[in-house]
Amino acid sequence: MQVKRPAIAGTLESSDAQVTLEPGEGLSIDIRSSVLAQYGRQIRACVEETLKRLDIADARVSVVDKGALECTLKARLECAAFRAAGTEPDATFPWGGAIR
């Protein structure tokens, strides 16, 4: 999937995450979280795995985590990715990890 334009998904509310994707060369991931010391490795691994699954290799990714669960983070990444690519999944889209 190619990131064609900037896109954002999520909020800055408690238990959510705001994800921003922008076109870029290579993969740049910036994570800000109040629990970065405790869960930073897991958050980064979740972001990298989701981007790999979506076949995104060139993008600037910014994640502002407010205590989101992993499933919420994945959903925000998927939503931002489709917005950034300028595509809309249809009703049969396999949300949540079935993309290959």
N, C-alpha and C positions, 0 to 999 in steps of 0.2 A: 504494500500500500504506500502511495506517495503522498507526503504532506505538502499540499499546494498552497495553503493559506493558514494564517493563525486561527486557532480555535480554542475555546475554553469550555470546561464542563465542571459542574460541582459548585459548592458554596464554601464560605468560610465559617459556617455554623459548626457547633460542637458535633463530634462524631461523623464528620464529613471530610472531604478533601476537594481542593480546587486544582484542576489539572489544566495546564496550558501547553499546547503544542504549536510550534512554529517551524517553518522550513529552515533547514540548516544543512551543513555538510558534516557528515559523520553524526555520531550520537552524543549529545550533551545532556546530562541529567542533573538538575538542581533540585534538591529536596530540602524543604524547611518543615520542621516538626518539633513540637514541644517534647516529644518522646523519642527524638532522634538517637540519644545516647542508649536507650534501651532497645529500640526496634529498628534502628537505621538500616542494618544489614537486611532484615526481612522486607522492609519497605522497598529498598533498592532492588532486591531480588525479584519482588513481585512486579515492579515497574519494568525491569529488563525482560523478564519472562513474557509479560503481556505484549510488549513492543515486538519481541521476537516472533511471537505467535501471530501478530498482525502484520508481520513482514515489514516493519518500519526500521530502516537503518540510517536514515538521514533526517534528523529532527533535533530541535532544541526543546527539551521537556522541562517544565517547571511544575513541581508538586508542592502545594502548601497543605500539609496534613494537620487535621484537628482531631486526631484520634479515630480515624476511619478504620473500619474492619477491612480485611483483605478483599472481600467480595465487593465492597463499595469502591475501593481503589481501582479494582479491575474494571468495574462498570464505568467509572469516570474516565479512565484511559480509553476504553473502547468508544465511548460517546465522543470524546474530543478527537479521536483518530478519524472517525467517520465524518465529523464536521470539517476537520482539516483537509480531508481528501475530497470533500465536496460530493460525497455519495451518501445515500440513505439506504440502510438495510431494509429489505422487505419483511413481510410478516413471518416468513419462514427462517429468518436469520437465527442461527444457533448461538444466542448470547451465552456468555459465561464459560468459555473455554473449548468449545467444539470446533473453533476455526483452525484450519491447518493450511 
